[in-house]
Amino acid sequence: MNTIKPIRTEADYREALARVEALFEALPGTPEFDELDILGTLVCAYEDQHYPIPEPDPIEYIKYKMAERGLRQRDLAAWLGGESRVSEILNRKRKLTAKMMKALHDNLGLSAEMLLAAA
């Protein structure tokens, strides 16, 4: 097992990624697998700090979920108060209300935190 050290720089990060790649086929229960597990945790922590993934745009996520499920604007009309209201929301001309967010959460499984960003 190599000496594991903190990832503080981009060079450390690249070195850790190379080592992770070399260990990728390690079998559970081996020292190499333990090293892979620890390095994976360190790499994730570095990426979270230096390469954060922004939260998805709530309106774009609603559109994505609609496409994923084959839904059209009229399919959301009953939940959001009519087709024109759905259009206004999807075109960012109207904010989501708490009632609409609850309906989207209940019917599409969207997280409340993500929907609050659109309010």
N, CA, C and O atoms as a printed pandas DataFrame, in Angstrom:
     atom_number atom_name residue_name chain_id  residue_number  x_coord  y_coord  z_coord
0              1         N          MET        A               1    0.851   -1.178    0.000
1              2        CA          MET        A               1    0.000    0.000    0.000
2              3         C          MET        A               1    0.889    1.231    0.000
3              4         O          MET        A               1    1.807    1.353    0.811
4              5         N          ASN        A               2    0.602    2.141   -0.923
5              6        CA          ASN        A               2    1.344    3.400   -0.995
6              7         C          ASN        A               2    0.984    4.270    0.194
7              8         O          ASN        A               2   -0.034    4.061    0.855
8              9         N          THR        A               3    1.835    5.245    0.454
9             10        CA          THR        A               3    1.538    6.197    1.512
10            11         C          THR        A               3    0.441    7.127    1.013
11            12         O          THR        A               3    0.574    7.759   -0.035
12            13         N          ILE        A               4   -0.630    7.200    1.766
13            14        CA          ILE        A               4   -1.741    8.071    1.402
14            15         C          ILE        A               4   -1.523    9.404    2.078
15            16         O          ILE        A               4   -1.208    9.477    3.266
16            17         N          LYS        A               5   -1.698   10.474    1.287
17            18        CA          LYS        A               5   -1.495   11.816    1.829
18            19         C          LYS        A               5   -2.671   12.691    1.414
19            20         O          LYS        A               5   -3.398   12.355    0.479
20            21         N          PRO        A               6   -2.859   13.807    2.102
21            22        CA          PRO        A               6   -3.957   14.707    1.741
22            23         C          PRO        A               6   -3.795   15.233    0.311
23            24         O          PRO        A               6   -2.684   15.311   -0.215
24            25         N          ILE        A               7   -4.907   15.585   -0.295
25            26        CA          ILE        A               7   -4.890   16.184   -1.622
26            27         C          ILE        A               7   -5.055   17.687   -1.414
27            28         O          ILE        A               7   -6.136   18.163   -1.069
28            29         N          ARG        A               8   -3.977   18.419   -1.628
29            30        CA          ARG        A               8   -3.987   19.867   -1.378
30            31         C          ARG        A               8   -3.849   20.689   -2.649
31            32         O          ARG        A               8   -4.269   21.845   -2.695
32            33         N          THR        A               9   -3.265   20.097   -3.672
33            34        CA          THR        A               9   -3.003   20.846   -4.909
34            35         C          THR        A               9   -3.574   20.082   -6.094
35            36         O          THR        A               9   -3.972   18.922   -5.986
36            37         N          GLU        A              10   -3.598   20.768   -7.224
37            38        CA          GLU        A              10   -4.052   20.129   -8.453
38            39         C          GLU        A              10   -3.129   18.965   -8.832
39            40         O          GLU        A              10   -3.582   17.945   -9.353
40            41         N          ALA        A              11   -1.844   19.130   -8.567
41            42        CA          ALA        A              11   -0.884   18.045   -8.852
42            43         C          ALA        A              11   -1.178   16.835   -7.962
43            44         O          ALA        A              11   -1.142   15.698   -8.432
44            45         N          ASP        A              12   -1.468   17.077   -6.679
45            46        CA          ASP        A              12   -1.843   15.983   -5.769
46            47         C          ASP        A              12   -3.098   15.284   -6.283
47            48         O          ASP        A              12   -3.202   14.058   -6.249
48            49         N          TYR        A              13   -4.039   16.082   -6.754
49            50        CA          TYR        A              13   -5.307   15.557   -7.264
50            51         C          TYR        A              13   -5.070   14.652   -8.476
51            52         O          TYR        A              13   -5.601   13.544   -8.537
52            53         N          ARG        A              14   -4.278   15.122   -9.432
53            54        CA          ARG        A              14   -3.980   14.316  -10.626
54            55         C          ARG        A              14   -3.253   13.022  -10.248
55            56         O          ARG        A              14   -3.512   11.963  -10.821
56            57         N          GLU        A              15   -2.358   13.120   -9.296
57            58        CA          GLU        A              15   -1.624   11.936   -8.831
58            59         C          GLU        A              15   -2.585   10.934   -8.182
59            60         O          GLU        A              15   -2.488    9.728   -8.411
60            61         N          ALA        A              16   -3.502   11.443   -7.382
61            62        CA          ALA        A              16   -4.476   10.563   -6.730
62            63         C          ALA        A              16   -5.377    9.898   -7.760
63            64         O          ALA        A              16   -5.681    8.711   -7.644
64            65         N          LEU        A              17   -5.807   10.653   -8.767
65            66        CA          LEU        A              17   -6.646   10.071   -9.821
66            67         C          LEU        A              17   -5.912    8.969  -10.566
67            68         O          LEU        A              17   -6.500    7.936  -10.891
68            69         N          ALA        A              18   -4.639    9.182  -10.837
69            70        CA          ALA        A              18   -3.848    8.156  -11.529
70            71         C          ALA        A              18   -3.759    6.896  -10.676
71            72         O          ALA        A              18   -3.840    5.779  -11.188
72            73         N          ARG        A              19   -3.591    7.087   -9.371
73            74        CA          ARG        A              19   -3.504    5.933   -8.475
74            75         C          ARG        A              19   -4.856    5.218   -8.384
75            76         O          ARG        A              19   -4.908    3.988   -8.359
76            77         N          VAL        A              20   -5.943    5.984   -8.335
77            78        CA          VAL        A              20   -7.282    5.383   -8.320
78            79         C          VAL        A              20   -7.482    4.529   -9.567
79            80         O          VAL        A              20   -7.999    3.414   -9.494
80            81         N          GLU        A              21   -7.069    5.062  -10.699
81            82        CA          GLU        A              21   -7.201    4.308  -11.948
82            83         C          GLU        A              21   -6.390    3.016  -11.895
83            84         O          GLU        A              21   -6.845    1.975  -12.371
84            85         N          ALA        A              22   -5.202    3.080  -11.323
85            86        CA          ALA        A              22   -4.361    1.882  -11.219
86            87         C          ALA        A              22   -4.965    0.843  -10.287
87            88         O          ALA        A              22   -4.752   -0.357  -10.461
88            89         N          LEU        A              23   -5.716    1.306   -9.302
89            90        CA          LEU        A              23   -6.309    0.403   -8.303
90            91         C          LEU        A              23   -7.738   -0.008   -8.627
91            92         O          LEU        A              23   -8.353   -0.753   -7.865
92            93         N          PHE        A              24   -8.263    0.456   -9.725
93            94        CA          PHE        A              24   -9.678    0.305  -10.013
94            95         C          PHE        A              24  -10.163   -1.136   -9.996
95            96         O          PHE        A              24  -11.324   -1.373   -9.663
96            97         N          GLU        A              25   -9.345   -2.082  -10.331
97            98        CA          GLU        A              25   -9.743   -3.495  -10.371
98            99         C          GLU        A              25   -9.443   -4.232   -9.063
99           100         O          GLU        A              25   -9.542   -5.458   -9.014
100          101         N          ALA        A              26   -9.081   -3.508   -8.013
101          102        CA          ALA        A              26   -8.742   -4.150   -6.735
102          103         C          ALA        A              26   -9.942   -4.914   -6.182
103          104         O          ALA        A              26  -11.090   -4.488   -6.316
104          105         N          LEU        A              27   -9.652   -6.028   -5.572
105          106        CA          LEU        A              27  -10.702   -6.883   -5.011
106          107         C          LEU        A              27  -10.986   -6.504   -3.560
107          108         O          LEU        A              27  -10.064   -6.199   -2.804
108          109         N          PRO        A              28  -12.259   -6.522   -3.171
109          110        CA          PRO        A              28  -12.612   -6.235   -1.773
110          111         C          PRO        A              28  -11.836   -7.145   -0.817
111          112         O          PRO        A              28  -11.592   -8.319   -1.099
112          113         N          GLY        A              29  -11.459   -6.564    0.317
113          114        CA          GLY        A              29  -10.724   -7.322    1.318
114          115         C          GLY        A              29   -9.220   -7.262    1.157
115          116         O          GLY        A              29   -8.486   -7.782    1.997
116          117         N          THR        A              30   -8.752   -6.638    0.095
117          118        CA          THR        A              30   -7.308   -6.532   -0.124
118          119         C          THR        A              30   -6.819   -5.152    0.332
119          120         O          THR        A              30   -7.606   -4.208    0.397
120          121         N          PRO        A              31   -5.536   -5.032    0.646
121          122        CA          PRO        A              31   -4.993   -3.716    0.992
122          123         C          PRO        A              31   -5.169   -2.697   -0.145
123          124         O          PRO        A              31   -5.363   -1.506    0.100
124          125         N          GLU        A              32   -5.096   -3.185   -1.381
125          126        CA          GLU        A              32   -5.274   -2.287   -2.521
126          127         C          GLU        A              32   -6.691   -1.725   -2.563
127          128         O          GLU        A              32   -6.894   -0.560   -2.903
128          129         N          PHE        A              33   -7.658   -2.551   -2.218
129          130        CA          PHE        A              33   -9.049   -2.084   -2.191
130          131         C          PHE        A              33   -9.236   -1.047   -1.080
131          132         O          PHE        A              33   -9.931   -0.048   -1.267
132          133         N          ASP        A              34   -8.617   -1.288    0.066
133          134        CA          ASP        A              34   -8.685   -0.308    1.158
134          135         C          ASP        A              34   -8.075    1.026    0.720
135          136         O          ASP        A              34   -8.616    2.092    1.014
136          137         N          GLU        A              35   -6.958    0.954    0.024
137          138        CA          GLU        A              35   -6.318    2.171   -0.479
138          139         C          GLU        A              35   -7.240    2.886   -1.469
139          140         O          GLU        A              35   -7.374    4.109   -1.430
140          141         N          LEU        A              36   -7.865    2.123   -2.346
141          142        CA          LEU        A              36   -8.805    2.689   -3.308
142          143         C          LEU        A              36   -9.965    3.377   -2.592
143          144         O          LEU        A              36  -10.380    4.469   -2.982
144          145         N          ASP        A              37  -10.476    2.752   -1.568
145          146        CA          ASP        A              37  -11.583    3.314   -0.791
146          147         C          ASP        A              37  -11.188    4.651   -0.156
147          148         O          ASP        A              37  -11.940    5.623   -0.227
148          149         N          ILE        A              38  -10.027    4.692    0.453
149          150        CA          ILE        A              38   -9.545    5.922    1.105
150          151         C          ILE        A              38   -9.277    7.010    0.073
151          152         O          ILE        A              38   -9.667    8.162    0.260
152          153         N          LEU        A              39   -8.610    6.639   -1.015
153          154        CA          LEU        A              39   -8.325    7.625   -2.065
154          155         C          LEU        A              39   -9.613    8.162   -2.687
155          156         O          LEU        A              39   -9.711    9.348   -3.005
156          157         N          GLY        A              40  -10.586    7.291   -2.855
157          158        CA          GLY        A              40  -11.872    7.730   -3.400
158          159         C          GLY        A              40  -12.515    8.787   -2.523
159          160         O          GLY        A              40  -13.071    9.763   -3.026
160          161         N          THR        A              41  -12.442    8.597   -1.218
161          162        CA          THR        A              41  -12.986    9.574   -0.276
162          163         C          THR        A              41  -12.230   10.896   -0.375
163          164         O          THR        A              41  -12.846   11.961   -0.388
164          165         N          LEU        A              42  -10.914   10.835   -0.444
165          166        CA          LEU        A              42  -10.108   12.053   -0.559
166          167         C          LEU        A              42  -10.367   12.797   -1.874
167          168         O          LEU        A              42  -10.464   14.024   -1.894
168          169         N          VAL        A              43  -10.475   12.043   -2.964
169          170        CA          VAL        A              43  -10.745   12.647   -4.262
170          171         C          VAL        A              43  -12.116   13.324   -4.252
171          172         O          VAL        A              43  -12.253   14.443   -4.746
172          173         N          CYS        A              44  -13.123   12.663   -3.699
173          174        CA          CYS        A              44  -14.468   13.252   -3.621
174          175         C          CYS        A              44  -14.460   14.539   -2.805
175          176         O          CYS        A              44  -15.091   15.524   -3.190
176          177         N          ALA        A              45  -13.755   14.534   -1.689
177          178        CA          ALA        A              45  -13.685   15.735   -0.848
178          179         C          ALA        A              45  -13.014   16.882   -1.605
179          180         O          ALA        A              45  -13.472   18.022   -1.534
180          181         N          TYR        A              46  -11.943   16.589   -2.320
181          182        CA          TYR        A              46  -11.252   17.622   -3.101
182          183         C          TYR        A              46  -12.174   18.157   -4.202
183          184         O          TYR        A              46  -12.262   19.367   -4.409
184          185         N          GLU        A              47  -12.857   17.252   -4.903
185          186        CA          GLU        A              47  -13.750   17.675   -5.982
186          187         C          GLU        A              47  -14.914   18.507   -5.445
187          188         O          GLU        A              47  -15.305   19.498   -6.062
188          189         N          ASP        A              48  -15.464   18.109   -4.306
189          190        CA          ASP        A              48  -16.562   18.876   -3.721
190          191         C          ASP        A              48  -16.129   20.304   -3.406
191          192         O          ASP        A              48  -16.907   21.246   -3.558
192          193         N          GLN        A              49  -14.893   20.454   -2.972
193          194        CA          GLN        A              49  -14.394   21.774   -2.607
194          195         C          GLN        A              49  -13.979   22.590   -3.832
195          196         O          GLN        A              49  -14.242   23.791   -3.890
196          197         N          HIS        A              50  -13.338   21.954   -4.805
197          198        CA          HIS        A              50  -12.762   22.688   -5.931
198          199         C          HIS        A              50  -13.570   22.632   -7.218
199          200         O          HIS        A              50  -13.378   23.470   -8.099
200          201         N          TYR        A              51  -14.458   21.673   -7.342
201          202        CA          TYR        A              51  -15.282   21.525   -8.541
202          203         C          TYR        A              51  -16.738   21.259   -8.159
203          204         O          TYR        A              51  -17.306   20.240   -8.552
204          205         N          PRO        A              52  -17.343   22.172   -7.396
205          206        CA          PRO        A              52  -18.721   21.914   -6.969
206          207         C          PRO        A              52  -19.673   21.868   -8.166
207          208         O          PRO        A              52  -19.511   22.595   -9.146
208          209         N          ILE        A              53  -20.654   21.006   -8.052
209          210        CA          ILE        A              53  -21.667   20.887   -9.094
210          211         C          ILE        A              53  -22.852   21.749   -8.665
211          212         O          ILE        A              53  -23.443   21.510   -7.611
212          213         N          PRO        A              54  -23.200   22.745   -9.469
213          214        CA          PRO        A              54  -24.304   23.611   -9.069
214          215         C          PRO        A              54  -25.633   22.857   -9.083
215          216         O          PRO        A              54  -25.812   21.882   -9.813
216          217         N          GLU        A              55  -26.547   23.335   -8.262
217          218        CA          GLU        A              55  -27.886   22.760   -8.256
218          219         C          GLU        A              55  -28.514   22.982   -9.633
219          220         O          GLU        A              55  -28.259   24.002  -10.273
220          221         N          PRO        A              56  -29.327   22.039  -10.085
221          222        CA          PRO        A              56  -29.962   22.228  -11.388
222          223         C          PRO        A              56  -30.968   23.378  -11.338
223          224         O          PRO        A              56  -31.557   23.660  -10.294
224          225         N          ASP        A              57  -31.148   24.025  -12.467
225          226        CA          ASP        A              57  -32.153   25.058  -12.581
226          227         C          ASP        A              57  -33.524   24.396  -12.427
227          228         O          ASP        A              57  -33.834   23.454  -13.156
228          229         N          PRO        A              58  -34.345   24.872  -11.493
229          230        CA          PRO        A              58  -35.636   24.215  -11.230
230          231         C          PRO        A              58  -36.550   24.128  -12.455
231          232         O          PRO        A              58  -37.170   23.089  -12.685
232          233         N          ILE        A              59  -36.639   25.190  -13.233
233          234        CA          ILE        A              59  -37.524   25.171  -14.401
234          235         C          ILE        A              59  -37.006   24.184  -15.441
235          236         O          ILE        A              59  -37.786   23.431  -16.023
236          237         N          GLU        A              60  -35.701   24.182  -15.677
237          238        CA          GLU        A              60  -35.124   23.221  -16.619
238          239         C          GLU        A              60  -35.308   21.788  -16.123
239          240         O          GLU        A              60  -35.502   20.867  -16.916
240          241         N          TYR        A              61  -35.245   21.611  -14.808
241          242        CA          TYR        A              61  -35.439   20.270  -14.256
242          243         C          TYR        A              61  -36.888   19.823  -14.422
243          244         O          TYR        A              61  -37.148   18.652  -14.696
244          245         N          ILE        A              62  -37.829   20.747  -14.258
245          246        CA          ILE        A              62  -39.240   20.412  -14.497
246          247         C          ILE        A              62  -39.412   19.978  -15.954
247          248         O          ILE        A              62  -40.069   18.975  -16.237
248          249         N          LYS        A              63  -38.821   20.736  -16.869
249          250        CA          LYS        A              63  -38.905   20.385  -18.289
250          251         C          LYS        A              63  -38.261   19.027  -18.572
251          252         O          LYS        A              63  -38.778   18.234  -19.358
252          253         N          TYR        A              64  -37.135   18.775  -17.924
253          254        CA          TYR        A              64  -36.459   17.482  -18.092
254          255         C          TYR        A              64  -37.354   16.341  -17.617
255          256         O          TYR        A              64  -37.496   15.327  -18.300
256          257         N          LYS        A              65  -37.961   16.516  -16.431
257          258        CA          LYS        A              65  -38.834   15.470  -15.894
258          259         C          LYS        A              65  -40.051   15.258  -16.784
259          260         O          LYS        A              65  -40.518   14.132  -16.954
260          261         N          MET        A              66  -40.560   16.349  -17.350
261          262        CA          MET        A              66  -41.688   16.222  -18.276
262          263         C          MET        A              66  -41.276   15.387  -19.490
263          264         O          MET        A              66  -41.993   14.470  -19.889
264          265         N          ALA        A              67  -40.132   15.706  -20.069
265          266        CA          ALA        A              67  -39.653   14.968  -21.244
266          267         C          ALA        A              67  -39.388   13.508  -20.893
267          268         O          ALA        A              67  -39.720   12.604  -21.659
268          269         N          GLU        A              68  -38.793   13.291  -19.738
269          270        CA          GLU        A              68  -38.469   11.934  -19.297
270          271         C          GLU        A              68  -39.720   11.069  -19.184
271          272         O          GLU        A              68  -39.690    9.877  -19.490
272          273         N          ARG        A              69  -40.807   11.672  -18.748
273          274        CA          ARG        A              69  -42.058   10.926  -18.554
274          275         C          ARG        A              69  -43.038   11.077  -19.710
275          276         O          ARG        A              69  -44.151   10.551  -19.663
276          277         N          GLY        A              70  -42.620   11.798  -20.748
277          278        CA          GLY        A              70  -43.499   11.979  -21.901
278          279         C          GLY        A              70  -44.693   12.871  -21.598
279          280         O          GLY        A              70  -45.759   12.707  -22.192
280          281         N          LEU        A              71  -44.522   13.811  -20.679
281          282        CA          LEU        A              71  -45.615   14.700  -20.298
282          283         C          LEU        A              71  -45.582   15.966  -21.143
283          284         O          LEU        A              71  -44.525   16.393  -21.610
284          285         N          ARG        A              72  -46.752   16.553  -21.330
285          286        CA          ARG        A              72  -46.864   17.828  -22.022
286          287         C          ARG        A              72  -47.400   18.854  -21.037
287          288         O          ARG        A              72  -47.793   18.514  -19.921
288          289         N          GLN        A              73  -47.412   20.100  -21.456
289          290        CA          GLN        A              73  -47.856   21.156  -20.557
290          291         C          GLN        A              73  -49.265   20.887  -20.039
291          292         O          GLN        A              73  -49.561   21.142  -18.871
292          293         N          ARG        A              74  -50.126   20.376  -20.900
293          294        CA          ARG        A              74  -51.508   20.129  -20.460
294          295         C          ARG        A              74  -51.572   19.055  -19.379
295          296         O          ARG        A              74  -52.517   19.026  -18.590
296          297         N          ASP        A              75  -50.571   18.168  -19.335
297          298        CA          ASP        A              75  -50.556   17.134  -18.301
298          299         C          ASP        A              75  -50.301   17.732  -16.920
299          300         O          ASP        A              75  -50.713   17.157  -15.912
300          301         N          LEU        A              76  -49.637   18.859  -16.865
301          302        CA          LEU        A              76  -49.362   19.531  -15.596
302          303         C          LEU        A              76  -50.451   20.542  -15.219
303          304         O          LEU        A              76  -50.461   21.060  -14.103
304          305         N          ALA        A              77  -51.355   20.816  -16.143
305          306        CA          ALA        A              77  -52.375   21.852  -15.944
306          307         C          ALA        A              77  -53.212   21.615  -14.692
307          308         O          ALA        A              77  -53.488   22.561  -13.953
308          309         N          ALA        A              78  -53.612   20.403  -14.443
309          310        CA          ALA        A              78  -54.453   20.117  -13.267
310          311         C          ALA        A              78  -53.697   20.379  -11.969
311          312         O          ALA        A              78  -54.301   20.768  -10.970
312          313         N          TRP        A              79  -52.396   20.171  -11.976
313          314        CA          TRP        A              79  -51.594   20.369  -10.772
314          315         C          TRP        A              79  -51.270   21.833  -10.533
315          316         O          TRP        A              79  -51.158   22.272   -9.389
316          317         N          LEU        A              80  -51.119   22.597  -11.628
317          318        CA          LEU        A              80  -50.588   23.959  -11.512
318          319         C          LEU        A              80  -51.600   25.059  -11.813
319          320         O          LEU        A              80  -51.250   26.239  -11.773
320          321         N          GLY        A              81  -52.853   24.698  -12.115
321          322        CA          GLY        A              81  -53.875   25.725  -12.286
322          323         C          GLY        A              81  -54.168   26.124  -13.715
323          324         O          GLY        A              81  -54.563   27.265  -13.957
324          325         N          GLY        A              82  -53.992   25.249  -14.647
325          326        CA          GLY        A              82  -54.349   25.528  -16.028
326          327         C          GLY        A              82  -53.148   25.568  -16.955
327          328         O          GLY        A              82  -52.013   25.783  -16.530
328          329         N          GLU        A              83  -53.430   25.353  -18.240
329          330        CA          GLU        A              83  -52.359   25.310  -19.240
330          331         C          GLU        A              83  -51.636   26.642  -19.372
331          332         O          GLU        A              83  -50.418   26.666  -19.544
332          333         N          SER        A              84  -52.368   27.751  -19.293
333          334        CA          SER        A              84  -51.712   29.052  -19.435
334          335         C          SER        A              84  -50.767   29.310  -18.265
335          336         O          SER        A              84  -49.705   29.908  -18.439
336          337         N          ARG        A              85  -51.153   28.860  -17.081
337          338        CA          ARG        A              85  -50.281   29.024  -15.919
338          339         C          ARG        A              85  -49.026   28.172  -16.071
339          340         O          ARG        A              85  -47.930   28.620  -15.734
340          341         N          VAL        A              86  -49.174   26.959  -16.571
341          342        CA          VAL        A              86  -48.008   26.098  -16.815
342          343         C          VAL        A              86  -47.070   26.776  -17.798
343          344         O          VAL        A              86  -45.856   26.794  -17.592
344          345         N          SER        A              87  -47.620   27.329  -18.856
345          346        CA          SER        A              87  -46.803   28.030  -19.843
346          347         C          SER        A              87  -46.067   29.205  -19.213
347          348         O          SER        A              87  -44.880   29.405  -19.472
348          349         N          GLU        A              88  -46.761   29.980  -18.390
349          350        CA          GLU        A              88  -46.127   31.117  -17.719
350          351         C          GLU        A              88  -44.974   30.671  -16.826
351          352         O          GLU        A              88  -43.930   31.322  -16.782
352          353         N          ILE        A              89  -45.162   29.570  -16.123
353          354        CA          ILE        A              89  -44.115   29.048  -15.234
354          355         C          ILE        A              89  -42.910   28.579  -16.050
355          356         O          ILE        A              89  -41.768   28.923  -15.747
356          357         N          LEU        A              90  -43.183   27.796  -17.077
357          358        CA          LEU        A              90  -42.088   27.245  -17.878
358          359         C          LEU        A              90  -41.356   28.321  -18.674
359          360         O          LEU        A              90  -40.205   28.129  -19.065
360          361         N          ASN        A              91  -42.016   29.445  -18.913
361          362        CA          ASN        A              91  -41.380   30.568  -19.607
362          363         C          ASN        A              91  -40.888   31.637  -18.632
363          364         O          ASN        A              91  -40.510   32.737  -19.035
364          365         N          ARG        A              92  -40.898   31.293  -17.346
365          366        CA          ARG        A              92  -40.370   32.154  -16.281
366          367         C          ARG        A              92  -41.107   33.489  -16.151
367          368         O          ARG        A              92  -40.517   34.494  -15.755
368          369         N          LYS        A              93  -42.378   33.490  -16.481
369          370        CA          LYS        A              93  -43.191   34.702  -16.342
370          371         C          LYS        A              93  -44.003   34.675  -15.048
371          372         O          LYS        A              93  -44.599   35.681  -14.663
372          373         N          ARG        A              94  -44.024   33.532  -14.387
373          374        CA          ARG        A              94  -44.752   33.380  -13.132
374          375         C          ARG        A              94  -43.909   32.523  -12.194
375          376         O          ARG        A              94  -43.301   31.537  -12.610
376          377         N          LYS        A              95  -43.883   32.910  -10.940
377          378        CA          LYS        A              95  -43.166   32.139   -9.913
378          379         C          LYS        A              95  -44.043   30.985   -9.425
379          380         O          LYS        A              95  -45.271   31.039   -9.486
380          381         N          LEU        A              96  -43.380   29.956   -8.949
381          382        CA          LEU        A              96  -44.097   28.832   -8.345
382          383         C          LEU        A              96  -44.614   29.233   -6.966
383          384         O          LEU        A              96  -43.926   29.916   -6.208
384          385         N          THR        A              97  -45.820   28.805   -6.657
385          386        CA          THR        A              97  -46.361   28.994   -5.314
386          387         C          THR        A              97  -46.059   27.751   -4.495
387          388         O          THR        A              97  -45.650   26.726   -5.040
388          389         N          ALA        A              98  -46.259   27.840   -3.201
389          390        CA          ALA        A              98  -46.037   26.674   -2.332
390          391         C          ALA        A              98  -46.932   25.514   -2.747
391          392         O          ALA        A              98  -46.500   24.361   -2.732
392          393         N          LYS        A              99  -48.160   25.806   -3.113
393          394        CA          LYS        A              99  -49.100   24.762   -3.544
394          395         C          LYS        A              99  -48.604   24.074   -4.819
395          396         O          LYS        A              99  -48.692   22.854   -4.951
396          397         N          MET        A             100  -48.084   24.871   -5.751
397          398        CA          MET        A             100  -47.553   24.302   -6.999
398          399         C          MET        A             100  -46.329   23.433   -6.716
399          400         O          MET        A             100  -46.177   22.352   -7.285
400          401         N          MET        A             101  -45.456   23.922   -5.826
401          402        CA          MET        A             101  -44.260   23.151   -5.477
402          403         C          MET        A             101  -44.643   21.811   -4.864
403          404         O          MET        A             101  -44.039   20.784   -5.172
404          405         N          LYS        A             102  -45.640   21.828   -4.003
405          406        CA          LYS        A             102  -46.103   20.581   -3.379
406          407         C          LYS        A             102  -46.634   19.634   -4.444
407          408         O          LYS        A             102  -46.345   18.437   -4.416
408          409         N          ALA        A             103  -47.412   20.167   -5.384
409          410        CA          ALA        A             103  -47.953   19.329   -6.454
410          411         C          ALA        A             103  -46.840   18.735   -7.315
411          412         O          ALA        A             103  -46.900   17.560   -7.678
412          413         N          LEU        A             104  -45.833   19.531   -7.641
413          414        CA          LEU        A             104  -44.712   19.024   -8.430
414          415         C          LEU        A             104  -43.910   17.983   -7.651
415          416         O          LEU        A             104  -43.439   16.994   -8.211
416          417         N          HIS        A             105  -43.769   18.225   -6.370
417          418        CA          HIS        A             105  -43.076   17.254   -5.512
418          419         C          HIS        A             105  -43.859   15.938   -5.472
419          420         O          HIS        A             105  -43.290   14.863   -5.662
420          421         N          ASP        A             106  -45.148   16.034   -5.226
421          422        CA          ASP        A             106  -45.984   14.836   -5.105
422          423         C          ASP        A             106  -46.108   14.062   -6.416
423          424         O          ASP        A             106  -46.116   12.832   -6.415
424          425         N          ASN        A             107  -46.205   14.781   -7.530
425          426        CA          ASN        A             107  -46.483   14.127   -8.809
426          427         C          ASN        A             107  -45.256   13.817   -9.664
427          428         O          ASN        A             107  -45.264   12.866  -10.445
428          429         N          LEU        A             108  -44.207   14.619   -9.516
429          430        CA          LEU        A             108  -43.000   14.378  -10.309
430          431         C          LEU        A             108  -41.811   13.939   -9.466
431          432         O          LEU        A             108  -40.775   13.545  -10.002
432          433         N          GLY        A             109  -41.960   14.008   -8.138
433          434        CA          GLY        A             109  -40.877   13.600   -7.253
434          435         C          GLY        A             109  -39.739   14.597   -7.168
435          436         O          GLY        A             109  -38.622   14.231   -6.802
436          437         N          LEU        A             110  -40.006   15.866   -7.504
437          438        CA          LEU        A             110  -38.960   16.888   -7.427
438          439         C          LEU        A             110  -38.733   17.296   -5.983
439          440         O          LEU        A             110  -39.682   17.377   -5.203
440          441         N          SER        A             111  -37.487   17.552   -5.622
441          442        CA          SER        A             111  -37.181   17.902   -4.238
442          443         C          SER        A             111  -37.682   19.307   -3.921
443          444         O          SER        A             111  -37.639   20.204   -4.763
444          445         N          ALA        A             112  -38.156   19.476   -2.695
445          446        CA          ALA        A             112  -38.658   20.773   -2.247
446          447         C          ALA        A             112  -37.548   21.816   -2.272
447          448         O          ALA        A             112  -37.789   22.958   -2.664
448          449         N          GLU        A             113  -36.347   21.448   -1.866
449          450        CA          GLU        A             113  -35.228   22.391   -1.841
450          451         C          GLU        A             113  -34.935   22.929   -3.245
451          452         O          GLU        A             113  -34.702   24.125   -3.420
452          453         N          MET        A             114  -34.947   22.057   -4.223
453          454        CA          MET        A             114  -34.662   22.468   -5.585
454          455         C          MET        A             114  -35.778   23.378   -6.102
455          456         O          MET        A             114  -35.499   24.366   -6.781
456          457         N          LEU        A             115  -37.017   23.063   -5.795
457          458        CA          LEU        A             115  -38.130   23.883   -6.255
458          459         C          LEU        A             115  -38.145   25.250   -5.604
459          460         O          LEU        A             115  -38.566   26.228   -6.222
460          461         N          LEU        A             116  -37.694   25.329   -4.366
461          462        CA          LEU        A             116  -37.667   26.618   -3.677
462          463         C          LEU        A             116  -36.771   27.618   -4.383
463          464         O          LEU        A             116  -36.992   28.825   -4.285
464          465         N          ALA        A             117  -35.782   27.140   -5.080
465          466        CA          ALA        A             117  -34.886   28.038   -5.816
466          467         C          ALA        A             117  -35.612   28.768   -6.933
467          468         O          ALA        A             117  -35.158   29.824   -7.375
468          469         N          ALA        A             118  -36.740   28.224   -7.401
469          470        CA          ALA        A             118  -37.515   28.858   -8.470
470          471         C          ALA        A             118  -38.554   29.823   -7.926
471          472         O          ALA        A             118  -39.147   30.592   -8.683
472          473         N          ALA        A             119  -38.777   29.790   -6.621
473          474        CA          ALA        A             119  -39.837   30.634   -6.041
474          475         C          ALA        A             119  -39.399   32.067   -5.906
475          476         O          ALA        A             119  -40.168   32.907   -5.438
